[in-house]
Amino acid sequence: MLTNMSLSKKGLILVAVPITFELVFIVTLVLALANAEHQSWKESHYRAVVAESNNIDRLFYESIALLVAYGFAHSATTGERLDRVEAELRDSLRHLKVLVAGNEHPGGSLETLDRTANRTLSLIGSLREQLDQNLTGVSKESAFGAARSAMNDLLESSQKFLEEQANADRVDPVAQENARNLVRLSIGLGVVLNTAIAFGLAIFFAREISTRLGVIIDNIGRVAAGKELNPPIGGSDEIASLDRSFHDMTEAVAEANRKERAAVEKALDVICSLDSSGRFIKVNPAASKQWGYDDDELIGRNLSEVIVEDDIVATKSAIREIVESGSTLPFENRLRRKEGTIVDLRWSAHWSARDKVVFCIAHDITARKEAERFRQQLMQMVSHDLRTPLASIQHVHEMLLEGVYGELPEAAGDCIRLADTNTNRLMRLVNDLLDFEKMEAGKLVLNFRSLSAASIIKQSVSAVSAFAKEHEVTIAAPARDMAIEADGDRLVQVLINLLSNAIKFSPKNGTVTVTLQDIPGFVQFMVADEGPGIPENLREAIFERFRQIGAGHPGRKIKGTGLGLAICKGIVEGHGGTIGVDSGEAGGSCFWFRIPSQRAQT
C-alpha cells in the first residue's frame, strides 16, 4: 500500500499524523484545564458566598447591638452608625444575590434568607421608632426580645442557605487533585506520544525510502561493474518510477553498447586506440582481416613498427600534433601488412584528454591511391603520347586542305575537313583534360601581366567567328576598353568557352553580346545570348565537372566534355574572381565573371 503512495503523500502523512495527534492532545488538555478551572472556580465561589453570608450575619449582630445601645442612650452618633449598617446590609444582600445568580437551587433558601433579612431589617426599623418614643423598661425588654428572635431566625435561614450552597458547590479535594494530575499527565503523555509518533513515522518512512533507494544505488554500482541488475522495485511511487526508468535506460545503454560493439567488430575499417606515444591499446577484428595482424600482435606495439619507414617521421609528427592540439586531424601513411604487401591508409584520429587515448579510424585508400597513380600515368600518356600525334595529324590536314600535295577531289576535301574537325575536337578534349588535371593538382600556373580587356575580347571573338558564321549567329563586341592585370591566354580560353556555348544555344540570326562593366576594384566580362535560358536549379551545377550546359533542354544534341565551365571557374578563381550566370524567365542567359583590376580606363 505504501509503495503505491507518492513521496508527496508520504510526506503529508509524516506531517499530518503528528499534527492530528497534537490537535487531539490540545483538545484533551483544554478540557482537563477547563475541568480544573471549574473546580477551582466552584471553590472560590463557595468561599465568596460564605464570606458574604458571614458578613451579613456580622452586620445583623452589629445592627442589634447598635439598636440596644440606641435604646439606652438615644445617641445621634449611634443612630447614624445604625443607618450605615442598615445600608451595608442591603448592599450585602444585593451582592449575595449577584453571587448566586444563575446558581440557585430548588430549596429556595436564598429567597427565605432574603425574606428573613428584609423582615429583620423592617423589625429593626420599627423597634427604633418605638425606642424613639421613650418606651418603658418592660417595653424595651419586649422589643429587644423580638429583635433577638428575628436575629435567630435570620441565623437559621443563613445556616440553611450555607448548607444548601455547600451541597451545591462542594469541591471534592480528591477530584480537584485528580483534575490537576490529569492535566499534568496529559501534558507528559502528549509530549512523549507526539515525539514518539513523529520519530516513529520519520524512521519508518526513512527506512522504507532509504532501503528502496539503496537498491537503485546498488544497481548503479552493478552497471559500473557489468553485473546483472536487481529485480525491479514494486509499487507506483516516484522511487519505483525512477527504478523502472533506470532499468529502461540501462537496457537502452546496453543495447546501444551491443550495437556499438557489433559496429566496431564488424566494421570494414580498422578502429583502434593509441596512447600518446603511438602504441596500440586496443584494435577491432578488422585489423586481422585488413592487415593480417591479430590483437596480441598489435597491442603494446608502436604504430611506427608496422608502417613504411619513409612515413614514420610524418606519422609521429601528426600524432604529436593531435595530442597537443586536442583536435581531430586526418593524416595518411603506408602500412606494411604481415605478409609484406603495402596498403595506403587515411587516418582520422582524435585525442581524448580524459582517457589519455588517441581514438583512430584507419580507412584503406589503396584503391584510390592506385586510381590516382593510374590517372597521373594516363595524363602523362595523354600529354606525351596522344597530343603530339594529334598535333601532327592537324598539321597534315592543314597542308592537305591548303593544296600542298596537290588539288584534292571535292569528296576527298570534305572528308579531310570532317577529319580535321574531329581532330580539333579531340585536341580540345585532351587540352581540357590536361587543364583540369592541373587545376585538381593545384599546378595551374597563371602568368599575370598588364593587358587590354578589349584585346582579350577581340582575340576570343576572332577565334569563334567561323563557328558563329556556321551557326548564323552575330557577335556584338564592346567599343570600350579597360586595363587589367591577368593571364591573357587563360582569359581568352574562358571567353572562347563562354562564346562557344552562347553560339550553340542561340537561334539562327540571333545575337551574342559581349560587354564590359566597371565594378570598383573589378572588371566584369559578360556574354549574353538569346537562347532558352538556364533553369535556376542548374545555375550552380553547370560549373561542376562533367555537367553538360544543355542538360534539361529536350531536342538539343549537345556535344562536349562537360569540363569547359569547370575549367573556366578554376581559371577565374585562380585570378581571385568569381563566375556565375543570370537567366530571365522569358529566356536568354548572361554568363559573367569578374576579376580584380585597377580602375578602368576608357
C-alpha positions as CSV (number, residue, x, y, z in Angstrom):
1,M,0.0,0.0,0.0
2,L,2.7,2.4,1.0
3,T,4.8,1.6,-2.1
4,N,1.9,2.9,-4.2
5,M,1.8,6.2,-2.5
6,S,3.8,9.1,-3.9
7,L,6.5,10.7,-1.9
8,S,4.4,13.9,-1.5
9,K,1.6,11.8,0.1
10,K,4.1,10.1,2.4
11,G,5.5,13.5,3.4
12,L,1.9,14.6,4.0
13,I,1.3,11.6,6.3
14,L,4.6,12.3,8.1
15,V,3.3,15.8,8.9
16,A,-0.4,15.2,9.2
17,V,-0.3,12.4,11.8
18,P,1.7,14.2,14.4
19,I,-0.3,17.4,13.8
20,T,-3.6,15.4,14.2
21,F,-2.4,13.8,17.4
22,E,-1.2,17.2,18.6
23,L,-4.7,18.7,17.9
24,V,-6.3,15.8,19.9
25,F,-3.8,16.4,22.7
26,I,-4.5,20.1,22.8
27,V,-8.3,19.4,22.9
28,T,-7.8,16.9,25.8
29,L,-5.5,19.3,27.6
30,V,-8.0,22.2,27.1
31,L,-10.9,20.0,28.6
32,A,-8.7,18.9,31.5
33,L,-7.7,22.5,32.2
34,A,-11.3,23.6,31.9
35,N,-12.3,21.0,34.4
36,A,-9.6,22.0,36.8
37,E,-10.5,25.7,36.4
38,H,-14.2,24.8,37.0
39,Q,-13.3,23.0,40.2
40,S,-11.2,26.0,41.3
41,W,-14.0,28.4,40.4
42,K,-16.5,26.4,42.4
43,E,-14.2,26.5,45.5
44,S,-13.6,30.2,45.1
45,H,-17.3,30.9,44.5
46,Y,-18.3,29.0,47.6
47,R,-15.8,30.9,49.7
48,A,-17.1,34.2,48.3
49,V,-20.7,33.2,49.2
50,V,-19.7,32.1,52.7
51,A,-17.8,35.3,53.2
52,E,-20.7,37.4,52.1
53,S,-23.2,35.4,54.2
54,N,-20.9,35.7,57.3
55,N,-20.7,39.4,56.6
56,I,-24.5,39.7,56.6
57,D,-24.6,37.8,59.9
58,R,-22.0,40.1,61.3
59,L,-23.8,43.2,60.2
60,F,-27.1,42.0,61.7
61,Y,-25.3,41.3,65.0
62,E,-23.8,44.8,64.8
63,S,-27.2,46.3,64.0
64,I,-28.8,44.6,67.0
65,A,-26.0,45.8,69.2
66,L,-26.4,49.3,68.0
67,L,-30.2,49.1,68.4
68,V,-29.7,48.1,72.1
69,A,-27.2,50.9,72.6
70,Y,-29.5,53.3,70.9
71,G,-32.4,52.2,73.1
72,F,-30.5,53.2,76.3
73,A,-28.6,56.3,75.1
74,H,-30.6,57.6,72.1
75,S,-27.2,58.9,70.8
76,A,-27.3,60.6,67.4
77,T,-23.9,59.0,66.6
78,T,-25.3,55.5,67.3
79,G,-28.3,56.3,65.2
80,E,-26.1,57.3,62.3
81,R,-24.0,54.2,62.6
82,L,-27.2,52.1,62.7
83,D,-28.2,53.7,59.4
84,R,-24.9,52.9,57.8
85,V,-25.0,49.3,59.0
86,E,-28.5,49.0,57.6
87,A,-27.3,50.4,54.2
88,E,-24.3,48.0,54.2
89,L,-26.8,45.1,55.0
90,R,-28.9,46.0,52.0
91,D,-25.7,46.2,49.8
92,S,-24.5,42.8,51.1
93,L,-27.9,41.2,50.4
94,R,-27.8,42.5,46.8
95,H,-24.2,41.4,46.4
96,L,-25.2,37.9,47.7
97,K,-28.0,37.7,45.1
98,V,-25.5,38.6,42.4
99,L,-23.1,35.9,43.5
100,V,-25.7,33.1,43.4
101,A,-27.5,34.5,40.3
102,G,-28.0,31.6,37.9
103,N,-26.8,29.2,40.5
104,E,-30.0,29.0,42.6
105,H,-31.2,25.6,43.9
106,P,-34.7,24.2,44.2
107,G,-34.6,24.5,48.0
108,G,-35.2,28.3,47.8
109,S,-33.0,29.0,50.8
110,L,-31.8,32.3,49.2
111,E,-35.4,33.6,49.0
112,T,-36.0,32.5,52.6
113,L,-32.9,34.2,53.7
114,D,-33.8,37.3,51.7
115,R,-37.3,37.4,53.3
116,T,-36.0,36.9,56.7
117,A,-33.3,39.6,56.3
118,N,-35.8,42.1,55.0
119,R,-38.2,41.2,57.8
120,T,-35.5,41.7,60.3
121,L,-34.5,45.0,58.8
122,S,-38.1,46.1,58.9
123,L,-38.3,45.0,62.6
124,I,-35.1,46.9,63.5
125,G,-36.6,50.0,61.8
126,S,-39.9,49.5,63.7
127,L,-38.1,49.0,67.0
128,R,-36.0,52.0,66.5
129,E,-39.2,54.1,66.0
130,Q,-40.6,52.6,69.2
131,L,-37.4,53.4,71.1
132,D,-37.6,56.9,69.9
133,Q,-41.0,57.1,71.8
134,N,-39.2,56.5,75.2
135,L,-40.8,53.1,75.9
136,T,-40.8,51.8,79.4
137,G,-38.3,49.2,80.6
138,V,-40.8,46.3,80.0
139,S,-41.5,47.5,76.5
140,K,-37.8,47.8,75.7
141,E,-37.2,44.3,77.0
142,S,-40.0,43.0,74.8
143,A,-38.6,44.9,71.8
144,F,-35.1,43.6,72.4
145,G,-36.5,40.1,72.7
146,A,-38.3,40.4,69.4
147,A,-35.1,41.6,67.8
148,R,-33.2,38.6,69.2
149,S,-35.9,36.3,68.0
150,A,-35.7,37.8,64.5
151,M,-31.9,37.5,64.6
152,N,-32.1,33.8,65.5
153,D,-34.5,33.3,62.5
154,L,-32.0,35.1,60.3
155,L,-29.1,32.9,61.6
156,E,-31.1,29.8,61.0
157,S,-32.0,30.9,57.4
158,S,-28.4,31.9,56.8
159,Q,-27.2,28.5,58.1
160,K,-29.7,26.7,55.9
161,F,-28.6,28.8,52.9
162,L,-24.9,28.0,53.5
163,E,-25.6,24.3,53.8
164,E,-27.5,24.3,50.6
165,Q,-24.6,26.2,48.8
166,A,-22.1,23.8,50.3
167,N,-24.0,20.9,48.9
168,A,-24.2,22.5,45.5
169,D,-20.7,23.9,45.3
170,R,-18.9,21.3,47.4
171,V,-15.4,20.7,46.0
172,D,-14.1,17.2,46.4
173,P,-10.4,17.6,47.2
174,V,-9.7,14.2,45.7
175,A,-11.5,15.2,42.4
176,Q,-9.6,18.5,42.4
177,E,-6.3,16.8,42.8
178,N,-7.3,14.3,40.2
179,A,-8.1,17.1,37.8
180,R,-4.6,18.6,38.4
181,N,-3.0,15.2,37.9
182,L,-5.0,14.7,34.7
183,V,-3.6,18.0,33.3
184,R,0.0,17.0,34.3
185,L,-0.5,13.5,32.8
186,S,-2.0,14.9,29.6
187,I,1.0,17.2,29.1
188,G,3.5,14.5,29.8
189,L,1.8,11.8,27.7
190,G,1.1,14.3,24.9
191,V,4.7,15.3,24.6
192,V,6.0,11.7,24.8
193,L,3.5,10.3,22.4
194,N,3.7,13.1,19.9
195,T,7.5,12.8,19.9
196,A,7.3,9.0,19.6
197,I,4.8,9.2,16.7
198,A,6.9,11.8,14.8
199,F,10.1,9.9,15.2
200,G,8.5,6.6,14.5
201,L,6.9,7.8,11.3
202,A,10.2,9.5,10.3
203,I,12.2,6.4,10.9
204,F,9.7,4.2,9.2
205,F,9.4,6.3,6.1
206,A,13.2,7.0,6.0
207,R,13.9,3.3,6.3
208,E,11.4,2.4,3.7
209,I,12.7,5.1,1.3
210,S,16.4,4.6,2.0
211,T,16.0,0.8,1.5
212,R,14.5,1.3,-1.9
213,L,16.9,4.0,-2.8
214,G,19.7,1.6,-1.7
215,V,18.5,-0.8,-4.4
216,I,18.9,1.9,-7.1
217,I,22.3,2.9,-5.7
218,D,23.4,-0.8,-5.8
219,N,22.1,-1.0,-9.3
220,I,24.4,1.9,-10.3
221,G,27.3,0.0,-8.9
222,R,26.2,-3.1,-10.7
223,V,26.1,-1.2,-14.0
224,A,29.6,0.1,-13.4
225,A,30.8,-3.5,-12.6
226,G,28.9,-5.0,-15.5
227,K,26.7,-7.2,-13.2
228,E,23.1,-8.0,-13.6
229,L,20.6,-5.5,-12.0
230,N,18.4,-6.2,-9.0
231,P,14.8,-7.1,-9.8
232,P,12.6,-4.0,-10.3
233,I,11.2,-2.3,-7.3
234,G,7.5,-2.8,-6.8
235,G,5.0,0.0,-6.4
236,S,4.0,3.0,-8.3
237,D,5.6,5.9,-6.4
238,E,8.4,8.1,-7.7
239,I,11.2,5.7,-6.5
240,A,9.6,2.8,-8.3
241,S,9.2,5.0,-11.4
242,L,12.9,6.1,-11.1
243,D,13.9,2.4,-10.8
244,R,11.9,1.5,-13.9
245,S,13.4,4.4,-15.8
246,F,16.9,3.3,-14.7
247,H,16.2,-0.3,-15.9
248,D,14.9,1.1,-19.2
249,M,17.9,3.4,-19.5
250,T,20.3,0.6,-18.7
251,E,18.7,-1.7,-21.2
252,A,18.9,1.1,-23.8
253,V,22.6,1.7,-23.0
254,A,23.3,-2.0,-23.1
255,E,21.6,-2.2,-26.5
256,A,23.5,0.8,-27.7
257,N,26.7,-0.8,-26.5
258,R,25.9,-4.1,-28.2
259,K,25.2,-2.2,-31.4
260,E,28.4,-0.2,-31.0
261,R,30.4,-3.3,-30.3
262,A,28.8,-5.0,-33.3
263,A,29.5,-2.0,-35.5
264,V,33.1,-1.9,-34.3
265,E,33.7,-5.6,-34.6
266,K,32.0,-5.8,-38.0
267,A,33.4,-2.6,-39.4
268,L,35.5,-2.9,-42.5
269,D,37.8,-0.1,-41.4
270,V,40.3,-0.7,-38.6
271,I,39.2,1.0,-35.4
272,C,41.8,1.3,-32.7
273,S,43.1,3.4,-29.8
274,L,46.7,4.5,-29.2
275,D,48.5,6.1,-26.3
276,S,50.2,9.4,-26.6
277,S,53.4,7.8,-27.9
278,G,51.6,5.8,-30.6
279,R,51.4,2.4,-29.0
280,F,48.3,0.2,-29.8
281,I,46.0,-0.1,-26.8
282,K,43.0,-1.8,-28.5
283,V,42.1,-2.8,-32.0
284,N,39.0,-4.3,-33.6
285,P,38.9,-7.6,-35.6
286,A,39.2,-5.7,-38.9
287,A,42.9,-5.3,-38.2
288,S,43.3,-9.1,-38.7
289,K,41.3,-9.0,-41.9
290,Q,42.9,-5.8,-43.4
291,W,46.4,-6.1,-42.1
292,G,46.9,-9.7,-41.1
293,Y,47.9,-8.9,-37.5
294,D,46.0,-10.4,-34.6
295,D,45.1,-8.4,-31.5
296,D,48.0,-9.7,-29.4
297,E,50.4,-8.9,-32.2
298,L,49.5,-5.2,-32.2
299,I,48.6,-4.3,-28.6
300,G,51.6,-2.8,-26.9
301,R,53.4,-2.4,-30.3
302,N,54.1,1.1,-31.7
303,L,52.5,2.2,-34.9
304,S,55.9,3.1,-36.3
305,E,56.8,-0.6,-36.3
306,V,54.3,-1.5,-38.9
307,I,54.3,1.5,-41.2
308,V,56.6,2.2,-44.1
309,E,59.9,3.7,-43.0
310,D,59.6,6.8,-45.1
311,D,56.3,7.7,-43.4
312,I,57.4,7.3,-39.7
313,V,58.5,10.9,-39.1
314,A,55.3,12.4,-40.6
315,T,53.1,9.9,-38.7
316,K,54.8,10.7,-35.3
317,S,54.5,14.4,-36.1
318,A,50.8,14.0,-36.8
319,I,50.1,12.1,-33.6
320,R,52.1,14.6,-31.6
321,E,50.1,17.5,-33.1
322,I,46.8,15.7,-32.4
323,V,47.8,15.1,-28.7
324,E,49.0,18.7,-28.2
325,S,46.1,20.4,-30.0
326,G,43.4,18.1,-28.7
327,S,41.6,18.3,-32.1
328,T,40.6,15.7,-34.8
329,L,43.1,15.7,-37.6
330,P,43.4,13.4,-40.6
331,F,46.7,12.1,-41.9
332,E,47.9,9.5,-44.4
333,N,50.6,6.9,-44.4
334,R,51.5,3.5,-45.8
335,L,51.4,0.3,-43.7
336,R,53.2,-2.9,-44.3
337,R,50.9,-5.9,-44.0
338,K,52.0,-9.0,-42.1
339,E,52.7,-10.8,-45.4
340,G,54.7,-7.9,-46.6
341,T,52.4,-6.0,-49.0
342,I,51.9,-2.3,-48.7
343,V,48.5,-0.7,-48.0
344,D,47.7,3.0,-48.2
345,L,45.7,4.3,-45.2
346,R,43.9,7.5,-44.3
347,W,43.7,8.0,-40.6
348,S,41.0,10.0,-38.7
349,A,42.3,10.5,-35.1
350,H,41.0,12.3,-32.0
351,W,42.8,12.8,-28.7
352,S,40.7,12.2,-25.5
353,A,42.3,14.2,-22.7
354,R,40.1,12.4,-20.1
355,D,41.0,8.9,-21.3
356,K,44.6,9.8,-22.4
357,V,43.9,7.9,-25.6
358,V,44.0,8.7,-29.3
359,F,40.9,7.2,-30.9
360,C,41.6,6.3,-34.6
361,I,39.8,5.0,-37.7
362,A,42.1,3.8,-40.4
363,H,40.5,3.7,-43.9
364,D,42.1,1.7,-46.7
365,I,42.6,4.1,-49.6
366,T,44.9,1.8,-51.6
367,A,42.4,1.6,-54.5
368,R,42.0,5.4,-54.5
369,K,45.8,5.8,-54.5
370,E,46.2,3.4,-57.3
371,A,43.5,5.2,-59.2
372,E,45.3,8.5,-58.7
373,R,48.6,6.9,-59.8
374,F,46.8,5.5,-62.8
375,R,45.3,8.9,-63.6
376,Q,48.7,10.5,-63.4
377,Q,50.1,7.9,-65.7
378,L,47.1,8.4,-68.0
379,M,47.6,12.2,-68.0
380,Q,51.3,11.7,-68.8
381,M,50.3,9.4,-71.6
382,V,47.7,11.8,-72.9
383,S,50.2,14.7,-72.7
384,H,53.2,12.9,-74.4
385,D,51.8,10.0,-76.4
386,L,48.5,11.4,-77.6
387,R,48.8,15.2,-78.0
388,T,51.9,15.1,-80.1
389,P,50.5,12.7,-82.8
390,L,47.3,14.7,-82.8
391,A,49.2,17.9,-83.5
392,S,51.0,16.1,-86.4
393,I,47.6,15.0,-87.8
394,Q,46.3,18.5,-87.5
395,H,49.3,19.8,-89.4
396,V,48.9,17.2,-92.2
397,H,45.2,18.1,-92.5
398,E,46.1,21.8,-92.9
399,M,48.6,21.0,-95.6
400,L,46.2,18.8,-97.5
401,L,43.5,21.4,-97.3
402,E,45.9,24.1,-98.5
403,G,46.8,22.0,-101.6
404,V,50.4,21.4,-100.6
405,Y,50.2,17.9,-102.0
406,G,48.0,18.9,-105.0
407,E,44.4,19.7,-105.6
408,L,42.0,17.3,-103.9
409,P,38.8,16.0,-105.3
410,E,35.7,17.6,-103.7
411,A,34.7,14.4,-101.9
412,A,38.2,14.0,-100.5
413,G,38.2,17.6,-99.3
414,D,35.0,17.1,-97.4
415,C,36.4,14.0,-95.7
416,I,39.6,15.8,-94.8
417,R,37.6,18.8,-93.3
418,L,35.5,16.4,-91.3
419,A,38.6,14.6,-90.1
420,D,40.2,17.9,-89.2
421,T,37.0,18.9,-87.2
422,N,37.1,15.7,-85.3
423,T,40.8,16.0,-84.7
424,N,40.4,19.6,-83.4
425,R,37.6,18.3,-81.1
426,L,39.8,15.5,-79.8
427,M,42.6,18.0,-79.2
428,R,40.3,20.3,-77.3
429,L,39.3,17.3,-75.2
430,V,42.9,16.4,-74.5
431,N,43.7,20.0,-73.5
432,D,40.6,20.2,-71.3
433,L,41.6,17.0,-69.5
434,L,45.2,18.3,-69.0
435,D,44.0,21.7,-67.8
436,F,41.5,20.1,-65.4
437,E,44.2,17.7,-64.1
438,K,46.4,20.7,-63.4
439,M,43.7,22.5,-61.5
440,E,42.9,19.4,-59.5
441,A,46.5,19.0,-58.6
442,G,46.9,22.7,-57.9
443,K,49.5,23.0,-60.6
444,L,47.7,25.5,-62.9
445,V,50.2,28.3,-63.4
446,L,48.9,31.8,-64.3
447,N,51.2,34.4,-65.9
448,F,50.0,37.8,-64.9
449,R,50.8,40.9,-66.9
450,S,49.1,44.2,-67.8
451,L,46.6,43.7,-70.6
452,S,43.9,45.4,-72.6
453,A,40.4,43.9,-71.9
454,A,39.4,44.8,-75.5
455,S,42.3,42.9,-76.9
456,I,41.3,39.8,-75.0
457,I,37.7,40.1,-76.3
458,K,39.0,40.7,-79.8
459,Q,41.1,37.5,-79.8
460,S,38.3,35.5,-78.4
461,V,35.7,36.7,-80.9
462,S,38.2,36.1,-83.7
463,A,38.7,32.5,-82.6
464,V,34.9,31.7,-82.7
465,S,34.0,33.8,-85.7
466,A,33.9,30.9,-88.1
467,F,31.9,28.9,-85.6
468,A,29.4,31.8,-85.3
469,K,29.2,32.1,-89.1
470,E,28.4,28.4,-89.4
471,H,25.5,28.8,-86.9
472,E,24.4,32.1,-88.4
473,V,24.9,34.0,-85.2
474,T,26.2,37.6,-84.9
475,I,28.6,38.6,-82.2
476,A,28.4,42.1,-80.8
477,A,31.7,43.2,-79.1
478,P,32.1,46.3,-76.8
479,A,33.6,49.5,-78.1
480,R,35.1,50.5,-74.7
481,D,38.4,49.2,-73.2
482,M,39.8,48.7,-69.8
483,A,43.2,47.9,-68.4
484,I,43.6,44.7,-66.5
485,E,46.2,42.6,-64.7
486,A,45.7,39.0,-65.7
487,D,46.9,35.9,-67.7
488,G,45.7,36.8,-71.1
489,D,45.8,33.4,-72.7
490,R,43.7,31.9,-69.9
491,L,41.1,34.7,-70.0
492,V,40.9,34.1,-73.8
493,Q,40.3,30.4,-73.0
494,V,37.5,31.4,-70.7
495,L,35.8,33.8,-73.2
496,I,36.1,31.3,-76.1
497,N,34.3,28.7,-73.9
498,L,31.5,31.1,-72.9
499,L,31.2,32.4,-76.5
500,S,31.1,28.9,-78.0
501,N,28.3,27.8,-75.5
502,A,26.4,31.0,-76.3
503,I,26.6,30.4,-80.1
504,K,25.5,26.8,-79.7
505,F,22.4,27.8,-77.8
506,S,21.4,30.8,-79.8
507,P,18.8,30.6,-82.5
508,K,19.6,31.3,-86.2
509,N,20.0,35.1,-86.8
510,G,20.5,35.5,-83.1
511,T,23.0,37.8,-81.4
512,V,25.6,37.1,-78.8
513,T,26.6,40.3,-76.9
514,V,29.9,40.7,-75.1
515,T,30.1,43.6,-72.7
516,L,32.5,45.1,-70.1
517,Q,31.4,46.5,-66.8
518,D,33.5,48.6,-64.3
519,I,32.9,47.5,-60.7
520,P,35.0,49.1,-58.0
521,G,38.2,47.0,-57.8
522,F,37.0,44.6,-60.5
523,V,36.4,44.3,-64.3
524,Q,33.4,42.2,-65.2
525,F,33.1,40.4,-68.6
526,M,29.6,39.4,-69.7
527,V,28.4,37.1,-72.5
528,A,24.7,37.3,-73.2
529,D,22.7,35.1,-75.6
530,E,19.2,34.7,-76.8
531,G,18.9,31.0,-76.1
532,P,16.3,29.2,-74.0
533,G,17.9,30.2,-70.7
534,I,19.0,28.0,-67.8
535,P,16.7,26.8,-65.0
536,E,17.5,28.2,-61.6
537,N,18.3,24.8,-60.1
538,L,21.1,24.3,-62.7
539,R,22.8,27.7,-62.4
540,E,25.4,26.5,-59.9
541,A,25.5,22.8,-61.0
542,I,26.6,23.7,-64.6
543,F,30.0,24.8,-63.2
544,E,30.7,21.3,-61.9
545,R,32.8,18.9,-63.9
546,F,31.1,16.6,-66.4
547,R,27.9,18.6,-66.3
548,Q,26.5,19.5,-69.7
549,I,25.2,23.0,-70.2
550,G,22.4,21.7,-72.4
551,A,21.1,19.2,-69.9
552,G,17.4,19.6,-69.3
553,H,16.7,21.1,-72.8
554,P,14.9,18.4,-74.9
555,G,15.6,18.3,-78.6
556,R,19.2,19.7,-78.3
557,K,22.0,17.4,-79.1
558,I,25.0,19.0,-77.3
559,K,28.5,17.7,-77.8
560,G,31.2,18.4,-75.3
561,T,33.3,17.1,-72.4
562,G,31.4,18.7,-69.6
563,L,34.7,20.2,-68.3
564,G,34.6,23.6,-70.1
565,L,32.7,25.6,-67.4
566,A,34.5,23.8,-64.6
567,I,37.8,24.9,-66.1
568,C,36.5,28.4,-66.6
569,K,35.6,28.5,-62.9
570,G,39.1,27.3,-61.9
571,I,40.8,29.9,-64.1
572,V,38.6,32.8,-62.8
573,E,39.0,31.7,-59.2
574,G,42.8,31.5,-59.8
575,H,42.6,35.2,-60.7
576,G,40.8,35.8,-57.3
577,G,37.5,36.4,-59.1
578,T,34.1,34.8,-59.3
579,I,31.9,33.4,-62.1
580,G,28.1,33.0,-62.5
581,V,25.1,33.1,-64.7
582,D,21.9,35.0,-64.8
583,S,18.8,34.0,-66.8
584,G,15.5,35.7,-67.3
585,E,12.1,34.0,-67.2
586,A,11.5,34.8,-70.9
587,G,14.8,33.1,-71.9
588,G,18.3,34.1,-72.6
589,S,21.4,33.7,-70.5
590,C,24.1,36.0,-69.4
591,F,27.4,34.4,-68.2
592,W,29.6,36.7,-66.3
593,F,32.9,36.7,-64.5
594,R,34.8,39.4,-62.7
595,I,38.4,39.6,-61.7
596,P,40.4,42.2,-59.7
597,S,42.0,45.1,-61.6
598,Q,43.0,48.7,-61.5
599,R,40.4,51.5,-62.0
600,A,39.1,51.0,-65.6
601,Q,40.5,53.3,-68.3
602,T,38.4,54.5,-71.2
